[in-house]
Amino acid sequence: MLCLSESTKAYLCLEPTDMRRSFDKLSVMASEYVGKDPTSGHMFLFRNRAANRLKILYWDGGSFCLWYKRLDRGSFNIQPGLGNDFEMTPEMFYNLIQQ
């Protein structure tokens, strides 16, 4: 399970993302859409258009790591109307990845 430390933030990119994208393109999206340095150690969450797939990109100090989750039924509960640089609370982060 992924854990947020007190110094780690989680940013949700609401721009629907092609789930075929991997480390390099997702790190560019973290820079362009979220406006944060992808090597900062923070977690960057990306969803597909149907909101039934989720990727999390993070830097572990020496390399990028990618976490991927696909729901068999339903979709992730993501609030509409948020900005691309939305900083999630730890509670929101854990509720989202435990769906």
SEDO-734584 format. One record per atom (N, C-alpha, C): residue in three letters; atom name; x, y, z. Coordinates in Angstrom, 1 decimal. Layout:
<sites>
(site 'ALA' 'CA' (X Y Z))
...
</sites>
This chain:
<sites>
(site 'MET' 'N' (0.8 -1.2 0.0))
(site 'MET' 'CA' (0.0 0.0 0.0))
(site 'MET' 'C' (0.9 1.2 0.0))
(site 'LEU' 'N' (0.4 2.2 -0.7))
(site 'LEU' 'CA' (1.2 3.5 -0.7))
(site 'LEU' 'C' (0.9 4.3 0.5))
(site 'CYS' 'N' (1.9 5.0 1.0))
(site 'CYS' 'CA' (1.8 5.8 2.2))
(site 'CYS' 'C' (2.3 7.2 2.0))
(site 'LEU' 'N' (1.5 8.2 2.5))
(site 'LEU' 'CA' (2.0 9.6 2.5))
(site 'LEU' 'C' (2.7 9.9 3.8))
(site 'SER' 'N' (3.9 10.5 3.7))
(site 'SER' 'CA' (4.5 11.0 4.9))
(site 'SER' 'C' (4.0 12.4 5.1))
(site 'GLU' 'N' (4.4 13.0 6.2))
(site 'GLU' 'CA' (4.0 14.4 6.4))
(site 'GLU' 'C' (4.6 15.4 5.4))
(site 'SER' 'N' (5.7 15.0 4.8))
(site 'SER' 'CA' (6.3 15.9 3.8))
(site 'SER' 'C' (5.9 15.6 2.4))
(site 'THR' 'N' (5.2 14.5 2.2))
(site 'THR' 'CA' (4.8 14.1 0.8))
(site 'THR' 'C' (3.4 14.6 0.6))
(site 'LYS' 'N' (3.2 15.2 -0.6))
(site 'LYS' 'CA' (1.9 15.7 -1.0))
(site 'LYS' 'C' (1.4 14.9 -2.1))
(site 'ALA' 'N' (0.1 14.8 -2.3))
(site 'ALA' 'CA' (-0.5 14.1 -3.5))
(site 'ALA' 'C' (-1.3 15.1 -4.3))
(site 'TYR' 'N' (-1.0 15.2 -5.6))
(site 'TYR' 'CA' (-1.6 16.1 -6.5))
(site 'TYR' 'C' (-2.4 15.3 -7.5))
(site 'LEU' 'N' (-3.7 15.7 -7.7))
(site 'LEU' 'CA' (-4.6 15.0 -8.6))
(site 'LEU' 'C' (-4.7 15.8 -9.9))
(site 'CYS' 'N' (-4.3 15.2 -11.0))
(site 'CYS' 'CA' (-4.4 15.9 -12.3))
(site 'CYS' 'C' (-5.8 15.5 -12.9))
(site 'LEU' 'N' (-6.7 16.4 -13.1))
(site 'LEU' 'CA' (-8.0 16.1 -13.5))
(site 'LEU' 'C' (-8.1 16.0 -15.0))
(site 'GLU' 'N' (-7.1 16.4 -15.8))
(site 'GLU' 'CA' (-7.1 16.3 -17.2))
(site 'GLU' 'C' (-7.1 14.8 -17.5))
(site 'PRO' 'N' (-8.1 14.2 -18.2))
(site 'PRO' 'CA' (-8.1 12.8 -18.5))
(site 'PRO' 'C' (-6.8 12.4 -19.3))
(site 'THR' 'N' (-6.3 11.3 -18.9))
(site 'THR' 'CA' (-5.0 10.9 -19.3))
(site 'THR' 'C' (-5.1 9.5 -20.1))
(site 'ASP' 'N' (-4.3 9.4 -21.2))
(site 'ASP' 'CA' (-4.2 8.2 -21.9))
(site 'ASP' 'C' (-3.4 7.2 -21.0))
(site 'MET' 'N' (-4.0 6.1 -20.6))
(site 'MET' 'CA' (-3.3 5.2 -19.6))
(site 'MET' 'C' (-2.2 4.4 -20.3))
(site 'ARG' 'N' (-1.9 4.6 -21.6))
(site 'ARG' 'CA' (-0.8 4.0 -22.2))
(site 'ARG' 'C' (0.5 4.8 -21.9))
(site 'ARG' 'N' (0.3 6.0 -21.4))
(site 'ARG' 'CA' (1.5 6.9 -21.0))
(site 'ARG' 'C' (2.2 6.3 -19.9))
(site 'SER' 'N' (3.6 6.4 -19.9))
(site 'SER' 'CA' (4.4 5.9 -18.9))
(site 'SER' 'C' (5.2 7.0 -18.2))
(site 'PHE' 'N' (6.3 6.6 -17.7))
(site 'PHE' 'CA' (7.1 7.5 -16.8))
(site 'PHE' 'C' (7.4 8.9 -17.4))
(site 'ASP' 'N' (8.0 8.9 -18.6))
(site 'ASP' 'CA' (8.4 10.2 -19.2))
(site 'ASP' 'C' (7.2 11.1 -19.5))
(site 'LYS' 'N' (6.2 10.6 -20.2))
(site 'LYS' 'CA' (5.1 11.5 -20.5))
(site 'LYS' 'C' (4.3 11.9 -19.3))
(site 'LEU' 'N' (4.1 11.0 -18.3))
(site 'LEU' 'CA' (3.5 11.4 -17.1))
(site 'LEU' 'C' (4.3 12.4 -16.3))
(site 'SER' 'N' (5.6 12.3 -16.3))
(site 'SER' 'CA' (6.4 13.3 -15.6))
(site 'SER' 'C' (6.3 14.7 -16.3))
(site 'VAL' 'N' (6.1 14.7 -17.6))
(site 'VAL' 'CA' (5.9 16.0 -18.3))
(site 'VAL' 'C' (4.5 16.5 -18.0))
(site 'MET' 'N' (3.5 15.7 -17.8))
(site 'MET' 'CA' (2.2 16.1 -17.4))
(site 'MET' 'C' (2.2 16.7 -16.0))
(site 'ALA' 'N' (3.0 16.1 -15.1))
(site 'ALA' 'CA' (3.2 16.6 -13.8))
(site 'ALA' 'C' (3.7 18.1 -13.8))
(site 'SER' 'N' (4.7 18.3 -14.7))
(site 'SER' 'CA' (5.2 19.6 -14.8))
(site 'SER' 'C' (4.3 20.6 -15.5))
(site 'GLU' 'N' (3.6 20.2 -16.6))
(site 'GLU' 'CA' (2.8 21.1 -17.4))
(site 'GLU' 'C' (1.4 21.4 -16.8))
(site 'TYR' 'N' (0.7 20.3 -16.4))
(site 'TYR' 'CA' (-0.6 20.4 -15.9))
(site 'TYR' 'C' (-0.7 20.8 -14.4))
(site 'VAL' 'N' (0.1 20.1 -13.6))
(site 'VAL' 'CA' (0.1 20.3 -12.2))
(site 'VAL' 'C' (1.0 21.4 -11.8))
(site 'GLY' 'N' (2.1 21.7 -12.6))
(site 'GLY' 'CA' (3.0 22.8 -12.3))
(site 'GLY' 'C' (4.0 22.5 -11.2))
(site 'LYS' 'N' (4.3 21.2 -11.0))
(site 'LYS' 'CA' (5.2 20.8 -9.9))
(site 'LYS' 'C' (6.3 20.0 -10.5))
(site 'ASP' 'N' (7.4 20.0 -9.8))
(site 'ASP' 'CA' (8.6 19.2 -10.2))
(site 'ASP' 'C' (8.3 17.7 -9.9))
(site 'PRO' 'N' (8.3 16.8 -11.0))
(site 'PRO' 'CA' (8.0 15.4 -10.8))
(site 'PRO' 'C' (9.1 14.7 -9.9))
(site 'THR' 'N' (10.3 15.3 -9.8))
(site 'THR' 'CA' (11.3 14.6 -8.9))
(site 'THR' 'C' (11.3 15.2 -7.5))
(site 'SER' 'N' (10.2 15.8 -7.1))
(site 'SER' 'CA' (10.1 16.4 -5.8))
(site 'SER' 'C' (9.8 15.4 -4.7))
(site 'GLY' 'N' (9.4 14.2 -5.1))
(site 'GLY' 'CA' (9.1 13.2 -4.1))
(site 'GLY' 'C' (7.6 13.1 -3.8))
(site 'HIS' 'N' (6.8 14.1 -4.4))
(site 'HIS' 'CA' (5.4 14.1 -4.2))
(site 'HIS' 'C' (4.7 13.1 -5.1))
(site 'MET' 'N' (3.5 12.7 -4.9))
(site 'MET' 'CA' (2.8 11.8 -5.7))
(site 'MET' 'C' (1.8 12.5 -6.7))
(site 'PHE' 'N' (1.8 12.1 -7.9))
(site 'PHE' 'CA' (1.0 12.7 -8.9))
(site 'PHE' 'C' (0.0 11.7 -9.5))
(site 'LEU' 'N' (-1.3 11.9 -9.3))
(site 'LEU' 'CA' (-2.3 11.0 -9.7))
(site 'LEU' 'C' (-2.9 11.4 -11.0))
(site 'PHE' 'N' (-3.1 10.4 -11.9))
(site 'PHE' 'CA' (-3.7 10.6 -13.2))
(site 'PHE' 'C' (-4.8 9.6 -13.4))
(site 'ARG' 'N' (-5.9 10.0 -14.0))
(site 'ARG' 'CA' (-7.1 9.2 -14.3))
(site 'ARG' 'C' (-7.4 9.1 -15.8))
(site 'ASN' 'N' (-8.1 8.1 -16.2))
(site 'ASN' 'CA' (-8.6 8.1 -17.6))
(site 'ASN' 'C' (-9.9 8.8 -17.7))
(site 'ARG' 'N' (-10.4 8.9 -18.9))
(site 'ARG' 'CA' (-11.7 9.6 -19.1))
(site 'ARG' 'C' (-12.9 9.0 -18.3))
(site 'ALA' 'N' (-12.9 7.7 -18.3))
(site 'ALA' 'CA' (-14.0 7.0 -17.6))
(site 'ALA' 'C' (-13.8 6.9 -16.1))
(site 'ALA' 'N' (-12.7 7.4 -15.6))
(site 'ALA' 'CA' (-12.4 7.4 -14.2))
(site 'ALA' 'C' (-12.4 6.0 -13.5))
(site 'ASN' 'N' (-12.1 5.0 -14.3))
(site 'ASN' 'CA' (-12.0 3.6 -13.7))
(site 'ASN' 'C' (-10.6 3.1 -13.7))
(site 'ARG' 'N' (-9.7 3.9 -14.1))
(site 'ARG' 'CA' (-8.2 3.6 -14.0))
(site 'ARG' 'C' (-7.5 4.8 -13.4))
(site 'LEU' 'N' (-6.5 4.4 -12.6))
(site 'LEU' 'CA' (-5.7 5.5 -11.9))
(site 'LEU' 'C' (-4.2 5.1 -12.0))
(site 'LYS' 'N' (-3.4 6.0 -12.3))
(site 'LYS' 'CA' (-1.9 5.9 -12.2))
(site 'LYS' 'C' (-1.4 6.9 -11.2))
(site 'ILE' 'N' (-0.4 6.5 -10.5))
(site 'ILE' 'CA' (0.3 7.3 -9.5))
(site 'ILE' 'C' (1.8 7.3 -9.9))
(site 'LEU' 'N' (2.3 8.5 -10.1))
(site 'LEU' 'CA' (3.7 8.6 -10.4))
(site 'LEU' 'C' (4.4 9.2 -9.2))
(site 'TYR' 'N' (5.5 8.7 -8.8))
(site 'TYR' 'CA' (6.3 9.3 -7.8))
(site 'TYR' 'C' (7.8 9.0 -7.9))
(site 'TRP' 'N' (8.6 9.8 -7.4))
(site 'TRP' 'CA' (10.1 9.7 -7.4))
(site 'TRP' 'C' (10.5 9.2 -6.0))
(site 'ASP' 'N' (11.2 8.1 -6.0))
(site 'ASP' 'CA' (11.6 7.5 -4.7))
(site 'ASP' 'C' (13.0 7.9 -4.3))
(site 'GLY' 'N' (13.6 9.0 -4.9))
(site 'GLY' 'CA' (14.9 9.5 -4.6))
(site 'GLY' 'C' (16.0 9.1 -5.6))
(site 'GLY' 'N' (15.7 8.1 -6.4))
(site 'GLY' 'CA' (16.7 7.6 -7.4))
(site 'GLY' 'C' (16.1 7.3 -8.7))
(site 'SER' 'N' (14.7 7.0 -8.7))
(site 'SER' 'CA' (14.1 6.6 -10.0))
(site 'SER' 'C' (12.6 6.9 -9.8))
(site 'PHE' 'N' (11.9 6.9 -11.0))
(site 'PHE' 'CA' (10.4 7.0 -11.0))
(site 'PHE' 'C' (9.8 5.7 -10.7))
(site 'CYS' 'N' (8.7 5.7 -10.0))
(site 'CYS' 'CA' (7.9 4.5 -9.7))
(site 'CYS' 'C' (6.5 4.8 -10.2))
(site 'LEU' 'N' (5.8 3.8 -10.6))
(site 'LEU' 'CA' (4.5 3.9 -11.2))
(site 'LEU' 'C' (3.6 2.9 -10.6))
(site 'TRP' 'N' (2.4 3.4 -10.0))
(site 'TRP' 'CA' (1.4 2.5 -9.4))
(site 'TRP' 'C' (0.2 2.6 -10.3))
(site 'TYR' 'N' (-0.4 1.5 -10.6))
(site 'TYR' 'CA' (-1.6 1.5 -11.5))
(site 'TYR' 'C' (-2.7 0.7 -10.9))
(site 'LYS' 'N' (-3.9 1.2 -11.0))
(site 'LYS' 'CA' (-5.1 0.5 -10.4))
(site 'LYS' 'C' (-6.2 0.6 -11.4))
(site 'ARG' 'N' (-6.9 -0.5 -11.7))
(site 'ARG' 'CA' (-8.1 -0.6 -12.6))
(site 'ARG' 'C' (-9.2 -1.2 -11.8))
(site 'LEU' 'N' (-10.4 -0.5 -11.8))
(site 'LEU' 'CA' (-11.6 -1.0 -11.2))
(site 'LEU' 'C' (-12.3 -1.9 -12.2))
(site 'ASP' 'N' (-12.8 -3.0 -11.7))
(site 'ASP' 'CA' (-13.6 -3.9 -12.5))
(site 'ASP' 'C' (-15.0 -3.4 -12.7))
(site 'ARG' 'N' (-15.5 -2.7 -11.7))
(site 'ARG' 'CA' (-16.9 -2.1 -11.8))
(site 'ARG' 'C' (-16.8 -0.7 -11.2))
(site 'GLY' 'N' (-17.6 0.2 -11.8))
(site 'GLY' 'CA' (-17.7 1.5 -11.2))
(site 'GLY' 'C' (-16.6 2.4 -11.6))
(site 'SER' 'N' (-16.5 3.5 -10.9))
(site 'SER' 'CA' (-15.4 4.5 -11.2))
(site 'SER' 'C' (-14.9 5.1 -9.9))
(site 'PHE' 'N' (-13.8 5.7 -10.0))
(site 'PHE' 'CA' (-13.2 6.4 -8.8))
(site 'PHE' 'C' (-14.1 7.6 -8.5))
(site 'ASN' 'N' (-14.3 7.9 -7.2))
(site 'ASN' 'CA' (-15.1 9.0 -6.8))
(site 'ASN' 'C' (-14.2 10.3 -6.8))
(site 'ILE' 'N' (-14.3 11.0 -7.8))
(site 'ILE' 'CA' (-13.4 12.3 -8.0))
(site 'ILE' 'C' (-14.4 13.4 -8.1))
(site 'GLN' 'N' (-14.2 14.4 -7.2))
(site 'GLN' 'CA' (-15.1 15.6 -7.2))
(site 'GLN' 'C' (-14.9 16.4 -8.5))
(site 'PRO' 'N' (-16.0 16.8 -9.2))
(site 'PRO' 'CA' (-15.9 17.6 -10.3))
(site 'PRO' 'C' (-15.6 19.1 -10.0))
(site 'GLY' 'N' (-15.0 19.8 -10.9))
(site 'GLY' 'CA' (-14.8 21.2 -10.7))
(site 'GLY' 'C' (-13.5 21.6 -10.0))
(site 'LEU' 'N' (-12.6 20.7 -9.8))
(site 'LEU' 'CA' (-11.4 21.0 -9.2))
(site 'LEU' 'C' (-10.3 21.4 -10.2))
(site 'GLY' 'N' (-9.3 22.0 -9.8))
(site 'GLY' 'CA' (-8.2 22.4 -10.8))
(site 'GLY' 'C' (-7.2 21.3 -10.9))
(site 'ASN' 'N' (-6.4 21.4 -12.0))
(site 'ASN' 'CA' (-5.4 20.3 -12.3))
(site 'ASN' 'C' (-4.3 20.2 -11.2))
(site 'ASP' 'N' (-4.1 21.3 -10.4))
(site 'ASP' 'CA' (-3.1 21.2 -9.4))
(site 'ASP' 'C' (-3.7 21.0 -8.0))
(site 'PHE' 'N' (-4.8 20.3 -8.0))
(site 'PHE' 'CA' (-5.5 20.0 -6.7))
(site 'PHE' 'C' (-4.6 19.2 -5.8))
(site 'GLU' 'N' (-4.4 19.8 -4.6))
(site 'GLU' 'CA' (-3.6 19.1 -3.6))
(site 'GLU' 'C' (-4.6 18.3 -2.7))
(site 'MET' 'N' (-4.5 17.0 -2.7))
(site 'MET' 'CA' (-5.4 16.1 -1.9))
(site 'MET' 'C' (-4.9 16.1 -0.5))
(site 'THR' 'N' (-5.9 16.0 0.4))
(site 'THR' 'CA' (-5.6 15.7 1.8))
(site 'THR' 'C' (-5.3 14.2 1.9))
(site 'PRO' 'N' (-4.5 13.8 3.0))
(site 'PRO' 'CA' (-4.2 12.4 3.1))
(site 'PRO' 'C' (-5.5 11.5 3.2))
(site 'GLU' 'N' (-6.5 12.0 3.8))
(site 'GLU' 'CA' (-7.8 11.3 3.9))
(site 'GLU' 'C' (-8.4 11.1 2.5))
(site 'MET' 'N' (-8.4 12.1 1.6))
(site 'MET' 'CA' (-8.9 12.0 0.3))
(site 'MET' 'C' (-8.1 11.0 -0.5))
(site 'PHE' 'N' (-6.7 11.1 -0.3))
(site 'PHE' 'CA' (-5.8 10.2 -1.1))
(site 'PHE' 'C' (-6.1 8.7 -0.7))
(site 'TYR' 'N' (-6.2 8.4 0.6))
(site 'TYR' 'CA' (-6.4 7.0 1.0))
(site 'TYR' 'C' (-7.8 6.5 0.6))
(site 'ASN' 'N' (-8.8 7.4 0.7))
(site 'ASN' 'CA' (-10.1 7.0 0.2))
(site 'ASN' 'C' (-10.2 6.6 -1.2))
(site 'LEU' 'N' (-9.4 7.4 -2.0))
(site 'LEU' 'CA' (-9.4 7.2 -3.5))
(site 'LEU' 'C' (-8.7 5.9 -3.8))
(site 'ILE' 'N' (-7.5 5.6 -3.2))
(site 'ILE' 'CA' (-6.8 4.4 -3.6))
(site 'ILE' 'C' (-7.3 3.2 -3.0))
(site 'GLN' 'N' (-8.2 3.3 -2.0))
(site 'GLN' 'CA' (-8.8 2.1 -1.4))
(site 'GLN' 'C' (-10.1 1.7 -2.0))
(site 'GLN' 'N' (-10.6 2.4 -3.0))
(site 'GLN' 'CA' (-11.8 2.0 -3.7))
(site 'GLN' 'C' (-11.7 0.7 -4.4))
</sites>
